[in-house]
Amino acid sequence: MLKFRKLFHKRCSIVGMIHVKPLPGTPLFQNNIDHIVENACTEVEIYLKNKLDGIIVENMHDVPYIQSSNFGPEITATITRICTEIRKIVPTTVPCGIQVLSCGNKEALAVAKACSFNFIRAEGFVFSHIGDEGFTDANAGNLLRYRKFIQAEDILVFADIKKKHSSHAITSDISLIETAQAAEYFLADGLILTGTSTGIPAKVNELLELKKVSKLPILIGSGVTVENLIRYRTADALIIGSHFKEEGLWSNRIDPERVREFMEKARDVLSCTDE
């Protein structure tokens, strides 16, 4: 928790999601890397104007997803360029993170190291599962050895548990709490709790259970809105993506008015004051 609090100084921090446009080599790529970079930076500026506590970058438009073993170097190279430009405009006091889909955890660490980012969001940290892109095996051991190898121990790893968009039938005898305890034992720096898919709220009772048994910070990774955010006030951070978009749809552009409205409400109801 101490490492987390060195990055995020509020009782409940708000982290804004940047869904970068489709990257080179993916089916929806529009053949204009400069536009991808410019769009990402424009959205970052909206978050900075509204004083969000952190930013996370993700390549969610790269559908259909493939496993990291099938990535081409163009994915890591382009994300590195995007994150380099983002870090130029984001104050060092604002933490930045990255997730590379699907399960590009090592790639995310490498980008974070190169671009002075502060954390990654990791899939498949403990226990295997089946996602819509195929089988994801547990990777905590390899990932943290790689982090040590590139001397990136200052980059925090926030691990999804019982990840959304996935079947957990093969671990159905392992509870959410047991998964969280395994991630903590395997040295995760934080736990991310989600609903079953993008935009679906996490279960509040699961958040409360995790807060009772885990010493790690708990981040909510899906489904938070201006209407329900008070239900998640005990979380250590809220990652907001879909709700900040036009019509609340993740694939749309960020709506500055929705961001402004949410942050005004957050300041009132989440007790987001410096500790």
GIKA-V730147 format. One record per residue. N is the residue number from 1. OMEGA is omega in degrees with one decimal (none if undefined). Layout:
# GIKA-V730147
N:OMEGA
N:OMEGA
This chain:
# GIKA-V730147
1:-177.9
2:178.4
3:179.7
4:-177.4
5:173.3
6:178.0
7:-174.7
8:-169.3
9:-177.8
10:-178.6
11:176.8
12:-173.7
13:178.7
14:-178.5
15:-177.8
16:-178.8
17:170.8
18:175.0
19:-176.6
20:-179.8
21:-176.0
22:-175.0
23:-178.9
24:178.6
25:178.6
26:-172.3
27:-175.5
28:179.0
29:-175.1
30:173.0
31:179.5
32:-178.0
33:179.1
34:179.4
35:177.9
36:-179.0
37:-178.5
38:-179.4
39:179.5
40:-179.1
41:176.8
42:179.8
43:175.5
44:179.7
45:177.2
46:178.7
47:179.9
48:179.4
49:-178.1
50:170.8
51:171.2
52:-174.4
53:-179.8
54:-178.2
55:174.5
56:-177.2
57:-178.7
58:-178.7
59:-173.3
60:179.2
61:-176.1
62:180.0
63:-11.3
64:-174.2
65:174.0
66:178.1
67:-176.1
68:179.2
69:-179.9
70:178.6
71:165.2
72:-179.6
73:-179.1
74:-179.8
75:-179.7
76:-178.7
77:-177.2
78:178.1
79:177.8
80:178.0
81:179.5
82:-176.8
83:175.5
84:179.9
85:177.6
86:-178.4
87:178.6
88:-175.0
89:-180.0
90:177.7
91:-179.3
92:178.1
93:179.2
94:-178.2
95:177.5
96:178.9
97:-176.8
98:168.1
99:178.1
100:-179.8
101:-1.1
102:178.5
103:175.7
104:-174.4
105:176.8
106:178.1
107:178.9
108:177.5
109:-179.5
110:178.4
111:-179.9
112:178.3
113:-176.8
114:-171.5
115:-179.6
116:172.2
117:-168.3
118:-177.5
119:172.5
120:171.3
121:-170.9
122:172.8
123:172.1
124:-175.4
125:174.3
126:179.6
127:-178.3
128:174.8
129:178.1
130:175.6
131:179.5
132:176.7
133:177.7
134:-174.3
135:175.7
136:-179.5
137:178.3
138:-170.9
139:-175.9
140:-176.8
141:179.3
142:-176.6
143:-176.6
144:171.5
145:176.8
146:178.1
147:177.6
148:-176.9
149:-178.3
150:177.7
151:-177.7
152:-177.3
153:177.8
154:178.1
155:-175.4
156:178.7
157:175.9
158:-170.4
159:169.7
160:174.4
161:-172.9
162:-169.7
163:176.5
164:-178.8
165:-175.1
166:171.2
167:179.6
168:-178.5
169:-177.6
170:175.2
171:-176.7
172:177.9
173:178.5
174:-175.0
175:174.4
176:-179.6
177:178.3
178:176.3
179:178.4
180:179.7
181:177.2
182:178.6
183:177.5
184:178.5
185:179.7
186:166.2
187:170.2
188:179.3
189:178.9
190:-179.2
191:178.4
192:180.0
193:-178.0
194:166.2
195:-175.4
196:178.8
197:-178.8
198:178.6
199:178.8
200:-176.5
201:171.2
202:179.3
203:-176.7
204:-179.9
205:176.5
206:175.6
207:-178.5
208:178.5
209:-179.7
210:-180.0
211:-179.4
212:-169.7
213:-174.7
214:174.7
215:-177.9
216:171.9
217:179.1
218:177.9
219:174.2
220:-170.7
221:176.8
222:166.3
223:178.8
224:179.5
225:178.3
226:-178.9
227:-174.0
228:-171.8
229:-179.8
230:-179.6
231:-176.1
232:-173.9
233:178.7
234:177.1
235:178.8
236:176.2
237:176.8
238:175.8
239:-175.0
240:176.9
241:-173.9
242:-174.4
243:-179.8
244:-176.0
245:175.6
246:-178.8
247:179.1
248:-178.4
249:-170.9
250:-175.0
251:179.0
252:177.5
253:174.9
254:179.5
255:-177.1
256:-178.7
257:177.3
258:177.7
259:-179.2
260:-179.2
261:-179.3
262:-176.4
263:175.1
264:178.5
265:-178.7
266:-179.4
267:-178.6
268:-167.4
269:-174.0
270:-178.4
271:-178.1
272:179.8
273:179.7
274:179.0
275:none
